[in-house]
Amino acid sequence: MESLMAYVVGILFAAAIYMMLRRSIVKLVIGLIMLSNAANLLIFVVSGMTRGAPPLLPEGADAPLGAVADPLPQALILTAIVIAFGVLAFAVVLIRRAYEVVGTDDLDQMKDTDT
């Protein structure tokens, strides 16, 4: 299962880079979102895909009983999702304003409008 997820991460990274190299600024933002999702999935896969109980200790125990899930990758991914959402919101507003000013979403045509 982990090797399949590694292939999915590679495909997501490749698709994200392909989208970011397109001329449309909308496709650039879609690629940016795909890149952040690929990074989140990479953290998830590298941390190990094991099922486990929440990492809570019973009262009076020195160690958890049985297998527990690692909370650090979950916290990192949750933080990355929040940051990616903020970047997406900013990028959408920036794209809308750029389209209002320039009238196109083509990056090559936007370079010609420098004043």
ZAPA-905404 format. One record per residue (C-alpha): chain; residue number from 0; residue in three letters; z negated, y, x. Coordinates in Angstrom, 3 decimals. Each point is the difference from the previous one (the first is absolute). Layout:
BEGIN
- cadena	num	residuo	up	north	east
- A	NUM	Ala	Z	Y	X
...
//
This chain:
BEGIN
- cadena	num	residuo	up	north	east
- A	0	Met	0.000	0.000	0.000
- A	1	Glu	-0.807	2.402	2.826
- A	2	Ser	3.388	-0.532	1.648
- A	3	Leu	1.705	0.855	-3.308
- A	4	Met	-2.066	3.178	-0.232
- A	5	Ala	0.966	0.865	3.585
- A	6	Tyr	3.665	-0.219	-1.006
- A	7	Val	-0.679	2.199	-3.029
- A	8	Val	-1.678	2.589	2.235
- A	9	Gly	2.993	-0.030	2.363
- A	10	Ile	2.442	0.386	-2.882
- A	11	Leu	-2.037	2.866	-1.436
- A	12	Phe	-0.088	1.781	3.365
- A	13	Ala	3.758	-0.492	0.456
- A	14	Ala	0.774	1.236	-3.507
- A	15	Ala	-2.299	2.996	0.469
- A	16	Ile	1.677	1.026	3.237
- A	17	Tyr	3.429	-0.459	-1.600
- A	18	Met	-1.012	2.221	-2.916
- A	19	Met	-1.464	2.631	2.309
- A	20	Leu	3.292	0.228	1.907
- A	21	Arg	1.976	0.830	-3.162
- A	22	Arg	1.224	3.553	-0.602
- A	23	Ser	-1.783	0.523	-3.319
- A	24	Ile	-3.482	1.442	0.184
- A	25	Val	-1.025	-2.063	-3.043
- A	26	Lys	0.944	-3.187	1.853
- A	27	Leu	-1.985	1.258	2.980
- A	28	Val	-3.130	0.249	-2.135
- A	29	Ile	0.635	-3.434	-1.521
- A	30	Gly	0.250	-1.345	3.543
- A	31	Leu	-3.252	1.731	0.900
- A	32	Ile	-1.772	-1.670	-2.913
- A	33	Met	1.495	-3.373	0.931
- A	34	Leu	-1.200	0.535	3.567
- A	35	Ser	-3.553	0.665	-1.141
- A	36	Asn	0.085	-3.077	-2.248
- A	37	Ala	1.270	-2.096	2.899
- A	38	Ala	-2.818	1.287	2.211
- A	39	Asn	-2.564	-0.847	-2.696
- A	40	Leu	1.427	-3.501	-0.368
- A	41	Leu	-0.023	-0.391	3.786
- A	42	Ile	-3.716	0.838	0.130
- A	43	Phe	-0.597	-2.469	-2.814
- A	44	Val	1.924	-2.815	1.712
- A	45	Val	-1.463	0.585	3.467
- A	46	Ser	-3.546	-0.035	-1.363
- A	47	Gly	0.533	-3.535	-1.258
- A	48	Met	0.717	-1.093	-3.508
- A	49	Thr	-3.160	-1.878	-0.901
- A	50	Arg	-1.690	-0.221	-3.345
- A	51	Gly	-3.668	0.641	0.107
- A	52	Ala	-2.939	1.309	-1.910
- A	53	Pro	-1.077	3.630	0.250
- A	54	Pro	-1.895	0.625	3.251
- A	55	Leu	-3.410	0.239	-1.673
- A	56	Leu	-3.138	-1.633	1.357
- A	57	Pro	-2.360	-1.783	-2.346
- A	58	Glu	-3.567	1.244	0.090
- A	59	Gly	-1.827	-1.454	2.979
- A	60	Ala	3.125	-1.400	1.703
- A	61	Asp	0.998	0.853	3.570
- A	62	Ala	3.674	-0.865	-0.400
- A	63	Pro	2.383	-0.251	-2.930
- A	64	Leu	0.351	-3.371	-1.640
- A	65	Gly	3.526	-1.383	0.295
- A	66	Ala	3.215	1.873	0.749
- A	67	Val	0.013	3.728	-0.638
- A	68	Ala	2.836	2.511	-0.113
- A	69	Asp	0.242	2.557	2.797
- A	70	Pro	-0.585	3.466	-1.540
- A	71	Leu	1.426	2.022	2.913
- A	72	Pro	3.721	-0.658	-0.677
- A	73	Gln	-0.590	0.688	-3.680
- A	74	Ala	-1.571	3.360	0.821
- A	75	Leu	2.824	0.884	2.406
- A	76	Ile	2.675	-0.889	-2.547
- A	77	Leu	-1.747	1.934	-2.772
- A	78	Thr	-0.222	3.063	2.231
- A	79	Ala	3.668	-0.359	0.971
- A	80	Ile	1.020	-0.233	-3.665
- A	81	Val	-1.833	3.230	-0.822
- A	82	Ile	1.562	1.801	2.974
- A	83	Ala	3.470	-1.320	-0.885
- A	84	Phe	-0.406	1.253	-3.568
- A	85	Gly	-0.900	3.469	1.291
- A	86	Val	3.013	0.013	2.318
- A	87	Leu	2.231	-1.131	-2.872
- A	88	Ala	-1.265	2.768	-2.275
- A	89	Phe	0.586	2.600	2.703
- A	90	Ala	3.481	-1.369	0.759
- A	91	Val	1.020	0.042	-3.672
- A	92	Val	-1.039	3.643	-0.343
- A	93	Leu	1.781	0.844	3.258
- A	94	Ile	3.194	-1.755	-1.120
- A	95	Arg	-0.031	1.775	-3.343
- A	96	Arg	-0.426	3.405	1.620
- A	97	Ala	2.664	-0.705	2.622
- A	98	Tyr	2.424	-1.111	-2.713
- A	99	Glu	-0.676	3.191	-1.972
- A	100	Val	0.689	2.179	3.038
- A	101	Val	2.900	-1.878	1.582
- A	102	Gly	1.517	-1.735	-3.026
- A	103	Thr	0.520	-3.350	1.750
- A	104	Asp	-1.997	-2.902	1.338
- A	105	Asp	2.390	-0.760	2.873
- A	106	Leu	-1.746	0.578	3.322
- A	107	Asp	3.230	0.987	1.781
- A	108	Gln	0.700	2.708	-2.556
- A	109	Met	-3.579	1.229	0.274
- A	110	Lys	0.506	0.612	3.721
- A	111	Asp	2.869	2.370	-0.814
- A	112	Thr	-2.255	2.196	-2.148
- A	113	Asp	-2.276	1.144	2.829
- A	114	Thr	-0.357	3.768	-0.168
//
